[in-house]
Amino acid sequence: MKVVVFGASGAIGRAITGELLARGHTVTAATRSGGPVEGLVVRNVTGDASDPVSVARLAAGQDAVAAATGPRRGGDDEDPEDSLIGAARGLAEGLRRAGVRRLVVVGGAGSLEIAPGQRLLDTPDFPPAWKPAALAHARVLDEVYREIEDLDWTYVSPAGVIGPGERTGEFRVGGDQLLTDESGQSRISIADFAIAFADELEHPEALRRRITVAY
């Protein structure tokens, strides 16, 4: 399979890129700088997920597109909603122009439900510093991806906490509800998240809906 990964230089994007390479896929790593992806030998290109022209150019001839883009950094006036919604719309329009239907996206965990109608991001203990990005991810899912009917998209939310850790290959996959372990913790390693992401990209089972991954 030929896949272009937008946001390949971030921690999660790098893990997804590495996982796809290890599975024998032909991967193009797209970043805004076009620089190399640390630790990986991969074709590196300059690409902007918010620019449909850039997306269409890179997606042409690919079997699928993976997106691990987050809010842009480096500007105090940068609005996470503008950044994430711009990327989502750019990806969708670019794929349409390129004639590519398959899109798998790294999403946020804040909009996962802890009870019917109650999101994780609305709980009192949700870190205030995370809230702007969490709200932006929630809006992207509801206002952009869930309105798309002509692309085979999947939105993959991590557990409540995602970070460095062991690659175990053992995890659970759910839907819109936050998954927790026996102690009430919701967590996943980046390496295991990348496995689940690549599994869904290779074998689509959640077309036009959200899934989540946790231990």
Biotite code that builds the C-alpha atoms (Angstrom):
import biotite.structure as struc

atoms = struc.array([
    struc.Atom([0.000, 0.000, 0.000], chain_id="A", res_id=1, res_name="MET", atom_name="CA", element="C"),
    struc.Atom([1.182, 3.530, -0.784], chain_id="A", res_id=2, res_name="LYS", atom_name="CA", element="C"),
    struc.Atom([0.487, 5.974, 2.044], chain_id="A", res_id=3, res_name="VAL", atom_name="CA", element="C"),
    struc.Atom([1.335, 9.619, 2.639], chain_id="A", res_id=4, res_name="VAL", atom_name="CA", element="C"),
    struc.Atom([1.556, 10.640, 6.301], chain_id="A", res_id=5, res_name="VAL", atom_name="CA", element="C"),
    struc.Atom([0.939, 14.288, 7.153], chain_id="A", res_id=6, res_name="PHE", atom_name="CA", element="C"),
    struc.Atom([2.500, 15.381, 10.434], chain_id="A", res_id=7, res_name="GLY", atom_name="CA", element="C"),
    struc.Atom([5.106, 12.629, 10.222], chain_id="A", res_id=8, res_name="ALA", atom_name="CA", element="C"),
    struc.Atom([7.687, 14.440, 12.345], chain_id="A", res_id=9, res_name="SER", atom_name="CA", element="C"),
    struc.Atom([5.640, 14.558, 15.563], chain_id="A", res_id=10, res_name="GLY", atom_name="CA", element="C"),
    struc.Atom([5.907, 11.795, 18.136], chain_id="A", res_id=11, res_name="ALA", atom_name="CA", element="C"),
    struc.Atom([2.695, 10.055, 17.080], chain_id="A", res_id=12, res_name="ILE", atom_name="CA", element="C"),
    struc.Atom([3.190, 10.707, 13.366], chain_id="A", res_id=13, res_name="GLY", atom_name="CA", element="C"),
    struc.Atom([6.721, 9.331, 13.561], chain_id="A", res_id=14, res_name="ARG", atom_name="CA", element="C"),
    struc.Atom([5.490, 6.164, 15.292], chain_id="A", res_id=15, res_name="ALA", atom_name="CA", element="C"),
    struc.Atom([2.766, 5.662, 12.674], chain_id="A", res_id=16, res_name="ILE", atom_name="CA", element="C"),
    struc.Atom([5.268, 6.203, 9.873], chain_id="A", res_id=17, res_name="THR", atom_name="CA", element="C"),
    struc.Atom([7.652, 3.688, 11.417], chain_id="A", res_id=18, res_name="GLY", atom_name="CA", element="C"),
    struc.Atom([4.893, 1.133, 11.938], chain_id="A", res_id=19, res_name="GLU", atom_name="CA", element="C"),
    struc.Atom([3.761, 1.397, 8.317], chain_id="A", res_id=20, res_name="LEU", atom_name="CA", element="C"),
    struc.Atom([7.332, 1.097, 7.060], chain_id="A", res_id=21, res_name="LEU", atom_name="CA", element="C"),
    struc.Atom([7.885, -1.989, 9.216], chain_id="A", res_id=22, res_name="ALA", atom_name="CA", element="C"),
    struc.Atom([4.825, -3.572, 7.614], chain_id="A", res_id=23, res_name="ARG", atom_name="CA", element="C"),
    struc.Atom([6.289, -3.088, 4.157], chain_id="A", res_id=24, res_name="GLY", atom_name="CA", element="C"),
    struc.Atom([4.201, -0.171, 2.957], chain_id="A", res_id=25, res_name="HIS", atom_name="CA", element="C"),
    struc.Atom([5.567, 2.576, 0.720], chain_id="A", res_id=26, res_name="THR", atom_name="CA", element="C"),
    struc.Atom([5.401, 5.686, 2.869], chain_id="A", res_id=27, res_name="VAL", atom_name="CA", element="C"),
    struc.Atom([5.833, 9.361, 2.048], chain_id="A", res_id=28, res_name="THR", atom_name="CA", element="C"),
    struc.Atom([6.451, 11.538, 5.102], chain_id="A", res_id=29, res_name="ALA", atom_name="CA", element="C"),
    struc.Atom([4.938, 15.007, 4.697], chain_id="A", res_id=30, res_name="ALA", atom_name="CA", element="C"),
    struc.Atom([5.892, 17.842, 7.024], chain_id="A", res_id=31, res_name="THR", atom_name="CA", element="C"),
    struc.Atom([5.678, 21.611, 6.729], chain_id="A", res_id=32, res_name="ARG", atom_name="CA", element="C"),
    struc.Atom([9.486, 21.833, 6.728], chain_id="A", res_id=33, res_name="SER", atom_name="CA", element="C"),
    struc.Atom([10.121, 18.867, 4.459], chain_id="A", res_id=34, res_name="GLY", atom_name="CA", element="C"),
    struc.Atom([12.955, 17.831, 6.750], chain_id="A", res_id=35, res_name="GLY", atom_name="CA", element="C"),
    struc.Atom([13.935, 14.264, 7.668], chain_id="A", res_id=36, res_name="PRO", atom_name="CA", element="C"),
    struc.Atom([11.956, 12.242, 10.173], chain_id="A", res_id=37, res_name="VAL", atom_name="CA", element="C"),
    struc.Atom([14.201, 11.369, 13.077], chain_id="A", res_id=38, res_name="GLU", atom_name="CA", element="C"),
    struc.Atom([15.298, 7.747, 13.120], chain_id="A", res_id=39, res_name="GLY", atom_name="CA", element="C"),
    struc.Atom([13.533, 6.723, 9.898], chain_id="A", res_id=40, res_name="LEU", atom_name="CA", element="C"),
    struc.Atom([14.704, 6.231, 6.334], chain_id="A", res_id=41, res_name="VAL", atom_name="CA", element="C"),
    struc.Atom([11.716, 7.463, 4.367], chain_id="A", res_id=42, res_name="VAL", atom_name="CA", element="C"),
    struc.Atom([10.863, 9.750, 1.459], chain_id="A", res_id=43, res_name="ARG", atom_name="CA", element="C"),
    struc.Atom([10.469, 13.235, 2.938], chain_id="A", res_id=44, res_name="ASN", atom_name="CA", element="C"),
    struc.Atom([8.432, 15.965, 1.265], chain_id="A", res_id=45, res_name="VAL", atom_name="CA", element="C"),
    struc.Atom([7.075, 19.397, 2.098], chain_id="A", res_id=46, res_name="THR", atom_name="CA", element="C"),
    struc.Atom([3.324, 19.337, 2.620], chain_id="A", res_id=47, res_name="GLY", atom_name="CA", element="C"),
    struc.Atom([0.646, 21.406, 4.320], chain_id="A", res_id=48, res_name="ASP", atom_name="CA", element="C"),
    struc.Atom([-2.532, 19.588, 5.358], chain_id="A", res_id=49, res_name="ALA", atom_name="CA", element="C"),
    struc.Atom([-4.475, 22.859, 5.356], chain_id="A", res_id=50, res_name="SER", atom_name="CA", element="C"),
    struc.Atom([-3.702, 23.500, 1.685], chain_id="A", res_id=51, res_name="ASP", atom_name="CA", element="C"),
    struc.Atom([-5.912, 21.431, -0.662], chain_id="A", res_id=52, res_name="PRO", atom_name="CA", element="C"),
    struc.Atom([-3.457, 21.959, -3.529], chain_id="A", res_id=53, res_name="VAL", atom_name="CA", element="C"),
    struc.Atom([-0.590, 20.572, -1.467], chain_id="A", res_id=54, res_name="SER", atom_name="CA", element="C"),
    struc.Atom([-2.707, 17.647, -0.251], chain_id="A", res_id=55, res_name="VAL", atom_name="CA", element="C"),
    struc.Atom([-3.941, 16.801, -3.755], chain_id="A", res_id=56, res_name="ALA", atom_name="CA", element="C"),
    struc.Atom([-0.414, 16.887, -5.155], chain_id="A", res_id=57, res_name="ARG", atom_name="CA", element="C"),
    struc.Atom([0.926, 14.498, -2.534], chain_id="A", res_id=58, res_name="LEU", atom_name="CA", element="C"),
    struc.Atom([-2.135, 12.238, -2.375], chain_id="A", res_id=59, res_name="ALA", atom_name="CA", element="C"),
    struc.Atom([-2.289, 11.650, -6.123], chain_id="A", res_id=60, res_name="ALA", atom_name="CA", element="C"),
    struc.Atom([-1.516, 8.014, -6.844], chain_id="A", res_id=61, res_name="GLY", atom_name="CA", element="C"),
    struc.Atom([-1.616, 7.016, -3.170], chain_id="A", res_id=62, res_name="GLN", atom_name="CA", element="C"),
    struc.Atom([-3.861, 4.330, -1.723], chain_id="A", res_id=63, res_name="ASP", atom_name="CA", element="C"),
    struc.Atom([-4.503, 6.203, 1.512], chain_id="A", res_id=64, res_name="ALA", atom_name="CA", element="C"),
    struc.Atom([-3.638, 9.280, 3.535], chain_id="A", res_id=65, res_name="VAL", atom_name="CA", element="C"),
    struc.Atom([-2.815, 9.295, 7.249], chain_id="A", res_id=66, res_name="ALA", atom_name="CA", element="C"),
    struc.Atom([-2.963, 12.541, 9.223], chain_id="A", res_id=67, res_name="ALA", atom_name="CA", element="C"),
    struc.Atom([-1.257, 13.129, 12.555], chain_id="A", res_id=68, res_name="ALA", atom_name="CA", element="C"),
    struc.Atom([-1.353, 16.903, 12.471], chain_id="A", res_id=69, res_name="THR", atom_name="CA", element="C"),
    struc.Atom([-1.974, 18.984, 15.573], chain_id="A", res_id=70, res_name="GLY", atom_name="CA", element="C"),
    struc.Atom([-2.398, 22.683, 16.290], chain_id="A", res_id=71, res_name="PRO", atom_name="CA", element="C"),
    struc.Atom([0.400, 24.732, 14.775], chain_id="A", res_id=72, res_name="ARG", atom_name="CA", element="C"),
    struc.Atom([3.032, 25.894, 17.216], chain_id="A", res_id=73, res_name="ARG", atom_name="CA", element="C"),
    struc.Atom([5.204, 28.958, 17.249], chain_id="A", res_id=74, res_name="GLY", atom_name="CA", element="C"),
    struc.Atom([2.664, 31.762, 17.322], chain_id="A", res_id=75, res_name="GLY", atom_name="CA", element="C"),
    struc.Atom([0.907, 33.138, 20.386], chain_id="A", res_id=76, res_name="ASP", atom_name="CA", element="C"),
    struc.Atom([-2.037, 34.204, 18.251], chain_id="A", res_id=77, res_name="ASP", atom_name="CA", element="C"),
    struc.Atom([-2.532, 30.760, 16.743], chain_id="A", res_id=78, res_name="GLU", atom_name="CA", element="C"),
    struc.Atom([-6.064, 29.475, 17.311], chain_id="A", res_id=79, res_name="ASP", atom_name="CA", element="C"),
    struc.Atom([-6.204, 25.658, 17.710], chain_id="A", res_id=80, res_name="PRO", atom_name="CA", element="C"),
    struc.Atom([-9.660, 25.608, 16.135], chain_id="A", res_id=81, res_name="GLU", atom_name="CA", element="C"),
    struc.Atom([-8.525, 27.530, 13.070], chain_id="A", res_id=82, res_name="ASP", atom_name="CA", element="C"),
    struc.Atom([-5.464, 25.310, 12.735], chain_id="A", res_id=83, res_name="SER", atom_name="CA", element="C"),
    struc.Atom([-7.196, 21.957, 13.161], chain_id="A", res_id=84, res_name="LEU", atom_name="CA", element="C"),
    struc.Atom([-10.327, 22.811, 11.190], chain_id="A", res_id=85, res_name="ILE", atom_name="CA", element="C"),
    struc.Atom([-8.190, 24.217, 8.408], chain_id="A", res_id=86, res_name="GLY", atom_name="CA", element="C"),
    struc.Atom([-6.218, 20.990, 8.248], chain_id="A", res_id=87, res_name="ALA", atom_name="CA", element="C"),
    struc.Atom([-9.347, 18.825, 8.253], chain_id="A", res_id=88, res_name="ALA", atom_name="CA", element="C"),
    struc.Atom([-10.960, 20.809, 5.455], chain_id="A", res_id=89, res_name="ARG", atom_name="CA", element="C"),
    struc.Atom([-7.730, 20.935, 3.482], chain_id="A", res_id=90, res_name="GLY", atom_name="CA", element="C"),
    struc.Atom([-7.303, 17.179, 3.745], chain_id="A", res_id=91, res_name="LEU", atom_name="CA", element="C"),
    struc.Atom([-10.885, 16.465, 2.698], chain_id="A", res_id=92, res_name="ALA", atom_name="CA", element="C"),
    struc.Atom([-10.811, 18.772, -0.318], chain_id="A", res_id=93, res_name="GLU", atom_name="CA", element="C"),
    struc.Atom([-7.327, 17.646, -1.339], chain_id="A", res_id=94, res_name="GLY", atom_name="CA", element="C"),
    struc.Atom([-8.328, 13.973, -1.286], chain_id="A", res_id=95, res_name="LEU", atom_name="CA", element="C"),
    struc.Atom([-11.385, 14.729, -3.400], chain_id="A", res_id=96, res_name="ARG", atom_name="CA", element="C"),
    struc.Atom([-9.219, 16.472, -5.977], chain_id="A", res_id=97, res_name="ARG", atom_name="CA", element="C"),
    struc.Atom([-6.761, 13.575, -6.002], chain_id="A", res_id=98, res_name="ALA", atom_name="CA", element="C"),
    struc.Atom([-9.479, 10.938, -6.236], chain_id="A", res_id=99, res_name="GLY", atom_name="CA", element="C"),
    struc.Atom([-8.332, 9.182, -3.059], chain_id="A", res_id=100, res_name="VAL", atom_name="CA", element="C"),
    struc.Atom([-11.040, 8.040, -0.647], chain_id="A", res_id=101, res_name="ARG", atom_name="CA", element="C"),
    struc.Atom([-9.213, 6.539, 2.349], chain_id="A", res_id=102, res_name="ARG", atom_name="CA", element="C"),
    struc.Atom([-8.258, 8.906, 5.201], chain_id="A", res_id=103, res_name="LEU", atom_name="CA", element="C"),
    struc.Atom([-7.273, 7.912, 8.737], chain_id="A", res_id=104, res_name="VAL", atom_name="CA", element="C"),
    struc.Atom([-6.838, 10.746, 11.234], chain_id="A", res_id=105, res_name="VAL", atom_name="CA", element="C"),
    struc.Atom([-5.275, 11.027, 14.689], chain_id="A", res_id=106, res_name="VAL", atom_name="CA", element="C"),
    struc.Atom([-7.901, 12.763, 16.800], chain_id="A", res_id=107, res_name="GLY", atom_name="CA", element="C"),
    struc.Atom([-8.284, 13.947, 20.356], chain_id="A", res_id=108, res_name="GLY", atom_name="CA", element="C"),
    struc.Atom([-9.497, 12.146, 23.469], chain_id="A", res_id=109, res_name="ALA", atom_name="CA", element="C"),
    struc.Atom([-11.310, 15.039, 25.151], chain_id="A", res_id=110, res_name="GLY", atom_name="CA", element="C"),
    struc.Atom([-14.572, 14.501, 23.283], chain_id="A", res_id=111, res_name="SER", atom_name="CA", element="C"),
    struc.Atom([-14.831, 10.852, 24.337], chain_id="A", res_id=112, res_name="LEU", atom_name="CA", element="C"),
    struc.Atom([-17.835, 10.226, 26.570], chain_id="A", res_id=113, res_name="GLU", atom_name="CA", element="C"),
    struc.Atom([-17.471, 9.159, 30.195], chain_id="A", res_id=114, res_name="ILE", atom_name="CA", element="C"),
    struc.Atom([-21.269, 8.883, 30.444], chain_id="A", res_id=115, res_name="ALA", atom_name="CA", element="C"),
    struc.Atom([-24.074, 9.450, 27.934], chain_id="A", res_id=116, res_name="PRO", atom_name="CA", element="C"),
    struc.Atom([-23.831, 13.064, 26.801], chain_id="A", res_id=117, res_name="GLY", atom_name="CA", element="C"),
    struc.Atom([-20.894, 13.870, 29.121], chain_id="A", res_id=118, res_name="GLN", atom_name="CA", element="C"),
    struc.Atom([-17.506, 14.428, 27.537], chain_id="A", res_id=119, res_name="ARG", atom_name="CA", element="C"),
    struc.Atom([-14.168, 13.937, 29.236], chain_id="A", res_id=120, res_name="LEU", atom_name="CA", element="C"),
    struc.Atom([-13.203, 17.548, 28.473], chain_id="A", res_id=121, res_name="LEU", atom_name="CA", element="C"),
    struc.Atom([-16.219, 18.842, 30.420], chain_id="A", res_id=122, res_name="ASP", atom_name="CA", element="C"),
    struc.Atom([-15.194, 17.158, 33.689], chain_id="A", res_id=123, res_name="THR", atom_name="CA", element="C"),
    struc.Atom([-13.859, 19.355, 36.529], chain_id="A", res_id=124, res_name="PRO", atom_name="CA", element="C"),
    struc.Atom([-10.447, 17.657, 36.606], chain_id="A", res_id=125, res_name="ASP", atom_name="CA", element="C"),
    struc.Atom([-9.715, 18.060, 32.895], chain_id="A", res_id=126, res_name="PHE", atom_name="CA", element="C"),
    struc.Atom([-6.465, 20.098, 32.657], chain_id="A", res_id=127, res_name="PRO", atom_name="CA", element="C"),
    struc.Atom([-7.260, 23.692, 31.620], chain_id="A", res_id=128, res_name="PRO", atom_name="CA", element="C"),
    struc.Atom([-4.133, 23.856, 29.455], chain_id="A", res_id=129, res_name="ALA", atom_name="CA", element="C"),
    struc.Atom([-5.440, 20.985, 27.321], chain_id="A", res_id=130, res_name="TRP", atom_name="CA", element="C"),
    struc.Atom([-8.940, 22.368, 26.864], chain_id="A", res_id=131, res_name="LYS", atom_name="CA", element="C"),
    struc.Atom([-8.479, 24.676, 23.825], chain_id="A", res_id=132, res_name="PRO", atom_name="CA", element="C"),
    struc.Atom([-7.000, 21.862, 21.738], chain_id="A", res_id=133, res_name="ALA", atom_name="CA", element="C"),
    struc.Atom([-9.563, 19.365, 23.051], chain_id="A", res_id=134, res_name="ALA", atom_name="CA", element="C"),
    struc.Atom([-12.438, 21.657, 22.108], chain_id="A", res_id=135, res_name="LEU", atom_name="CA", element="C"),
    struc.Atom([-10.887, 22.187, 18.689], chain_id="A", res_id=136, res_name="ALA", atom_name="CA", element="C"),
    struc.Atom([-10.567, 18.431, 18.100], chain_id="A", res_id=137, res_name="HIS", atom_name="CA", element="C"),
    struc.Atom([-14.189, 17.962, 19.178], chain_id="A", res_id=138, res_name="ALA", atom_name="CA", element="C"),
    struc.Atom([-15.370, 20.599, 16.738], chain_id="A", res_id=139, res_name="ARG", atom_name="CA", element="C"),
    struc.Atom([-13.342, 19.059, 13.912], chain_id="A", res_id=140, res_name="VAL", atom_name="CA", element="C"),
    struc.Atom([-14.968, 15.674, 14.497], chain_id="A", res_id=141, res_name="LEU", atom_name="CA", element="C"),
    struc.Atom([-18.515, 17.014, 14.761], chain_id="A", res_id=142, res_name="ASP", atom_name="CA", element="C"),
    struc.Atom([-18.461, 19.803, 12.185], chain_id="A", res_id=143, res_name="GLU", atom_name="CA", element="C"),
    struc.Atom([-16.071, 18.483, 9.564], chain_id="A", res_id=144, res_name="VAL", atom_name="CA", element="C"),
    struc.Atom([-15.537, 14.731, 9.553], chain_id="A", res_id=145, res_name="TYR", atom_name="CA", element="C"),
    struc.Atom([-19.031, 13.666, 10.585], chain_id="A", res_id=146, res_name="ARG", atom_name="CA", element="C"),
    struc.Atom([-20.411, 15.748, 7.716], chain_id="A", res_id=147, res_name="GLU", atom_name="CA", element="C"),
    struc.Atom([-18.271, 13.944, 5.113], chain_id="A", res_id=148, res_name="ILE", atom_name="CA", element="C"),
    struc.Atom([-20.083, 11.204, 3.231], chain_id="A", res_id=149, res_name="GLU", atom_name="CA", element="C"),
    struc.Atom([-17.949, 10.891, 0.097], chain_id="A", res_id=150, res_name="ASP", atom_name="CA", element="C"),
    struc.Atom([-14.677, 9.814, 1.752], chain_id="A", res_id=151, res_name="LEU", atom_name="CA", element="C"),
    struc.Atom([-13.814, 6.675, 3.717], chain_id="A", res_id=152, res_name="ASP", atom_name="CA", element="C"),
    struc.Atom([-12.505, 8.430, 6.809], chain_id="A", res_id=153, res_name="TRP", atom_name="CA", element="C"),
    struc.Atom([-11.760, 7.060, 10.271], chain_id="A", res_id=154, res_name="THR", atom_name="CA", element="C"),
    struc.Atom([-11.040, 9.274, 13.287], chain_id="A", res_id=155, res_name="TYR", atom_name="CA", element="C"),
    struc.Atom([-8.813, 7.529, 15.843], chain_id="A", res_id=156, res_name="VAL", atom_name="CA", element="C"),
    struc.Atom([-8.843, 8.921, 19.379], chain_id="A", res_id=157, res_name="SER", atom_name="CA", element="C"),
    struc.Atom([-6.160, 7.844, 21.843], chain_id="A", res_id=158, res_name="PRO", atom_name="CA", element="C"),
    struc.Atom([-6.833, 7.019, 25.468], chain_id="A", res_id=159, res_name="ALA", atom_name="CA", element="C"),
    struc.Atom([-7.054, 9.814, 28.009], chain_id="A", res_id=160, res_name="GLY", atom_name="CA", element="C"),
    struc.Atom([-3.260, 9.704, 28.366], chain_id="A", res_id=161, res_name="VAL", atom_name="CA", element="C"),
    struc.Atom([-0.887, 8.791, 25.538], chain_id="A", res_id=162, res_name="ILE", atom_name="CA", element="C"),
    struc.Atom([2.877, 8.852, 25.796], chain_id="A", res_id=163, res_name="GLY", atom_name="CA", element="C"),
    struc.Atom([6.110, 6.906, 25.455], chain_id="A", res_id=164, res_name="PRO", atom_name="CA", element="C"),
    struc.Atom([5.922, 3.296, 26.514], chain_id="A", res_id=165, res_name="GLY", atom_name="CA", element="C"),
    struc.Atom([6.287, -0.335, 25.609], chain_id="A", res_id=166, res_name="GLU", atom_name="CA", element="C"),
    struc.Atom([5.075, -1.812, 22.331], chain_id="A", res_id=167, res_name="ARG", atom_name="CA", element="C"),
    struc.Atom([2.928, -4.657, 23.633], chain_id="A", res_id=168, res_name="THR", atom_name="CA", element="C"),
    struc.Atom([0.456, -5.258, 20.825], chain_id="A", res_id=169, res_name="GLY", atom_name="CA", element="C"),
    struc.Atom([-2.213, -5.762, 23.492], chain_id="A", res_id=170, res_name="GLU", atom_name="CA", element="C"),
    struc.Atom([-4.974, -3.148, 23.693], chain_id="A", res_id=171, res_name="PHE", atom_name="CA", element="C"),
    struc.Atom([-8.704, -2.621, 23.291], chain_id="A", res_id=172, res_name="ARG", atom_name="CA", element="C"),
    struc.Atom([-10.524, -0.770, 20.553], chain_id="A", res_id=173, res_name="VAL", atom_name="CA", element="C"),
    struc.Atom([-13.766, 1.043, 21.327], chain_id="A", res_id=174, res_name="GLY", atom_name="CA", element="C"),
    struc.Atom([-16.063, 3.696, 19.905], chain_id="A", res_id=175, res_name="GLY", atom_name="CA", element="C"),
    struc.Atom([-17.143, 7.053, 21.315], chain_id="A", res_id=176, res_name="ASP", atom_name="CA", element="C"),
    struc.Atom([-16.776, 6.069, 24.986], chain_id="A", res_id=177, res_name="GLN", atom_name="CA", element="C"),
    struc.Atom([-13.588, 6.511, 27.005], chain_id="A", res_id=178, res_name="LEU", atom_name="CA", element="C"),
    struc.Atom([-11.950, 3.161, 27.756], chain_id="A", res_id=179, res_name="LEU", atom_name="CA", element="C"),
    struc.Atom([-10.475, 2.675, 31.237], chain_id="A", res_id=180, res_name="THR", atom_name="CA", element="C"),
    struc.Atom([-8.667, -0.176, 32.949], chain_id="A", res_id=181, res_name="ASP", atom_name="CA", element="C"),
    struc.Atom([-9.556, -1.862, 36.241], chain_id="A", res_id=182, res_name="GLU", atom_name="CA", element="C"),
    struc.Atom([-8.069, 1.013, 38.228], chain_id="A", res_id=183, res_name="SER", atom_name="CA", element="C"),
    struc.Atom([-10.029, 3.613, 36.262], chain_id="A", res_id=184, res_name="GLY", atom_name="CA", element="C"),
    struc.Atom([-7.029, 4.785, 34.247], chain_id="A", res_id=185, res_name="GLN", atom_name="CA", element="C"),
    struc.Atom([-7.245, 5.488, 30.522], chain_id="A", res_id=186, res_name="SER", atom_name="CA", element="C"),
    struc.Atom([-3.887, 5.198, 28.828], chain_id="A", res_id=187, res_name="ARG", atom_name="CA", element="C"),
    struc.Atom([-2.051, 3.891, 25.775], chain_id="A", res_id=188, res_name="ILE", atom_name="CA", element="C"),
    struc.Atom([1.568, 3.974, 24.627], chain_id="A", res_id=189, res_name="SER", atom_name="CA", element="C"),
    struc.Atom([2.359, 5.786, 21.407], chain_id="A", res_id=190, res_name="ILE", atom_name="CA", element="C"),
    struc.Atom([3.780, 2.560, 19.991], chain_id="A", res_id=191, res_name="ALA", atom_name="CA", element="C"),
    struc.Atom([0.603, 0.588, 20.631], chain_id="A", res_id=192, res_name="ASP", atom_name="CA", element="C"),
    struc.Atom([-1.551, 3.433, 19.342], chain_id="A", res_id=193, res_name="PHE", atom_name="CA", element="C"),
    struc.Atom([0.455, 3.295, 16.105], chain_id="A", res_id=194, res_name="ALA", atom_name="CA", element="C"),
    struc.Atom([-0.294, -0.426, 15.805], chain_id="A", res_id=195, res_name="ILE", atom_name="CA", element="C"),
    struc.Atom([-4.025, 0.128, 16.147], chain_id="A", res_id=196, res_name="ALA", atom_name="CA", element="C"),
    struc.Atom([-3.892, 3.038, 13.705], chain_id="A", res_id=197, res_name="PHE", atom_name="CA", element="C"),
    struc.Atom([-2.051, 0.965, 11.092], chain_id="A", res_id=198, res_name="ALA", atom_name="CA", element="C"),
    struc.Atom([-4.422, -1.973, 11.641], chain_id="A", res_id=199, res_name="ASP", atom_name="CA", element="C"),
    struc.Atom([-7.424, 0.227, 10.847], chain_id="A", res_id=200, res_name="GLU", atom_name="CA", element="C"),
    struc.Atom([-5.715, 1.749, 7.831], chain_id="A", res_id=201, res_name="LEU", atom_name="CA", element="C"),
    struc.Atom([-4.895, -1.690, 6.425], chain_id="A", res_id=202, res_name="GLU", atom_name="CA", element="C"),
    struc.Atom([-8.199, -3.344, 7.292], chain_id="A", res_id=203, res_name="HIS", atom_name="CA", element="C"),
    struc.Atom([-10.991, -0.737, 7.409], chain_id="A", res_id=204, res_name="PRO", atom_name="CA", element="C"),
    struc.Atom([-13.656, -1.630, 9.937], chain_id="A", res_id=205, res_name="GLU", atom_name="CA", element="C"),
    struc.Atom([-14.717, 1.834, 11.111], chain_id="A", res_id=206, res_name="ALA", atom_name="CA", element="C"),
    struc.Atom([-15.633, 3.769, 8.001], chain_id="A", res_id=207, res_name="LEU", atom_name="CA", element="C"),
    struc.Atom([-16.987, 7.256, 8.634], chain_id="A", res_id=208, res_name="ARG", atom_name="CA", element="C"),
    struc.Atom([-16.874, 6.954, 12.396], chain_id="A", res_id=209, res_name="ARG", atom_name="CA", element="C"),
    struc.Atom([-14.582, 7.390, 15.403], chain_id="A", res_id=210, res_name="ARG", atom_name="CA", element="C"),
    struc.Atom([-12.735, 4.666, 17.283], chain_id="A", res_id=211, res_name="ILE", atom_name="CA", element="C"),
    struc.Atom([-10.564, 4.852, 20.378], chain_id="A", res_id=212, res_name="THR", atom_name="CA", element="C"),
    struc.Atom([-7.648, 2.772, 21.613], chain_id="A", res_id=213, res_name="VAL", atom_name="CA", element="C"),
    struc.Atom([-6.637, 2.034, 25.213], chain_id="A", res_id=214, res_name="ALA", atom_name="CA", element="C"),
    struc.Atom([-5.378, -0.704, 27.529], chain_id="A", res_id=215, res_name="TYR", atom_name="CA", element="C"),
])
